[in-house]
Amino acid sequence: MKTHLVLVADRAASRIYRLRAHNGGPELVAQLENPVGHGHERDYGSSRLGRVAGGGGTRHALEDHETLREHETVAYVHRVAALLEKTRADEPGAYVVIAAAPPMLGLLRQHVYLPRQPAVLEWPHNLAALPSHELEQRLREVCLEH
């Protein structure tokens, strides 16, 4: 088995593991937390823009296209991307596996440069909440296949 870097990510936390051919288990290389990923939008204050008066005495709510939580999540995804790129630079030639739930994987695709090549595998499963022994087993299964 070749060296693999595995990004396990959800909206609340991201961890990058290194798996080597003859290493006993996954080695945690880096991690990031996103405090906004744990709560609800209502916990972070109002991100609504309010109301304005229109012509003829009518009032309209202003539309906001991105909530505070969404904005913070995108900033977090950019930090994850920078961390992944730095880790990849330290491990040239390593295969990269990105294991994330489909919504998070979609955000990563939108905001991270993921070259479409055999060395990058997207795995649409959320492994972030697994206990460590189960996570290790799942990571090994994925890496043995690729």
HELIX and SHEET records of a PDB file:
HELIX    1   1 PRO A   35  HIS A   38  5                                   4    
HELIX    2   2 GLU A   41  TYR A   44  5                                   4    
HELIX    3   3 GLY A   55  GLY A   57  5                                   3    
HELIX    4   4 LEU A   68  ASP A   90  1                                  23    
HELIX    5   5 PRO A  102  HIS A  111  1                                  10    
HELIX    6   6 SER A  132  GLU A  145  1                                  14    
SHEET    1   A 5 GLU A  27  GLU A  33  0                                        
SHEET    2   A 5 ALA A  13  LEU A  19 -1                                        
SHEET    3   A 5 HIS A   4  ALA A   9 -1                                        
SHEET    4   A 5 TYR A  95  ALA A 100  1                                        
SHEET    5   A 5 VAL A 120  TRP A 123  1                                        
SHEET    1   B 2 ARG A  51  ALA A  53  0                                        
SHEET    2   B 2 ARG A  59  ALA A  61 -1                                        
END                                                                             
